[in-house]
Amino acid sequence: MLVETVKLSAIVMRLTPELYPSLKRTELDCDIVLRNGLEGLHPEDAMEIIQYSISKQQKDALLH
């Protein structure tokens, strides 16, 4: 099994580049661990990862 760590920005640029301008730098810089690597990622997976990353960033901001 291939495990790859990438920045959210790499996922966005590859699968949903139209969303890139709407994301914050802190969101784009977060590390994402992909079980099957970037090549095995589908657009619907990317949207789920992006949504989760944004909600996690917002939750972390509220806790600080």
C-alpha positions in Angstrom: 0.0 0.0 0.0 1.3 3.4 -1.0 1.1 6.1 1.6 1.9 9.7 0.6 1.9 12.9 2.5 1.0 16.0 0.4 -0.1 19.5 1.0 -3.8 20.3 0.6 -2.7 22.8 -2.1 -1.4 19.8 -4.3 -4.8 18.1 -4.1 -6.7 21.3 -4.9 -4.4 22.2 -7.8 -4.7 18.7 -9.3 -8.4 18.0 -8.9 -10.3 21.2 -8.1 -8.1 24.2 -9.2 -11.1 26.5 -9.4 -11.2 26.4 -5.6 -7.6 27.4 -5.0 -8.3 31.2 -4.8 -11.1 30.7 -2.3 -8.9 28.9 0.3 -6.7 30.4 2.9 -2.9 29.9 2.9 -3.2 28.1 6.3 -5.7 25.7 4.7 -3.6 25.1 1.6 -0.5 24.4 3.7 -1.9 21.7 5.9 -0.5 18.2 5.4 -2.8 15.4 4.2 -1.9 11.7 4.4 -3.2 9.7 1.4 -3.4 6.0 1.7 -3.3 5.3 -2.0 -1.2 8.4 -3.0 -2.3 11.4 -5.0 -2.7 9.3 -8.2 -5.4 7.2 -6.5 -7.5 10.2 -5.5 -10.8 11.0 -7.2 -12.5 14.4 -7.4 -15.2 13.5 -5.0 -12.5 12.4 -2.5 -10.8 15.7 -3.0 -14.0 17.6 -2.1 -14.4 15.6 1.1 -10.8 16.2 2.1 -11.1 19.9 1.4 -14.3 20.2 3.4 -12.9 18.3 6.3 -9.7 20.4 6.3 -11.6 23.7 6.3 -13.8 22.6 9.1 -10.8 21.4 11.1 -9.0 24.7 10.6 -12.1 26.7 11.7 -12.5 24.4 14.8 -8.8 24.8 15.7 -9.1 28.6 15.3 -12.0 28.7 17.7 -10.1 26.7 20.3 -7.2 29.1 20.4 
